[in-house]
């Protein structure tokens, strides 16, 4: 079975400081990993994904994430946080070769960037 | 990226009535769409997988007679909450993929349902 863990319910960071939102996953085979952001009363917006290749993937709005197979992690990072980055962030996984199965989401991490 | 449009964005209805939510893929064809429910400050709970031209596949614990899903075309799936009750009040979100399993899913903007 596939699963995703986001160990932090809330992350607080000062504007201009680097931010990290943690994610670990569990799949039987190779993972496809995704990060999404949700603003209040809105759907989810895609940020970035890891499918194969370079472990460091870059996405929208200056975000990046690093795939670490040995630690089964896919932490989301940004070098310099903005107040406008404050939102709810979801990590998701799907196992490669799993056909048309839906994404499995973590419970979400609320990021608060303080001016 | 691909666009998924969900309508309405919010709806208020009386107990006992039914509400239909539409999910459209605007610039791609989606043979499969997914319906989620999100409670306040919680993650997305998958309700069902909607397959074009066939019956939806419901997750355990989701009442198929309560939440009717129809996927009549490659660009439209609908979720009807029948005989709504206050406990059905929630945020409902649909999503669709334009490609294979390694492509990202695109989400509608969500529908806030309030049953009074």
Interface residues (C-beta under 8 A of the other chain):
Chain A: X32 X34 X36 X41 X42 X43 X44 X45 X46 X49 X51 X90 X94 X96 X97 X98 X99 X100 X101 X102 X103 X105 X106 X107 X108 X110
Chain B: X1 X4 X6 X31 X32 X34 X41 X42 X43 X44 X46 X49 X91 X93 X95 X97 X101 X102 X104 X105 X106 X107 X108 X109 X110 X112
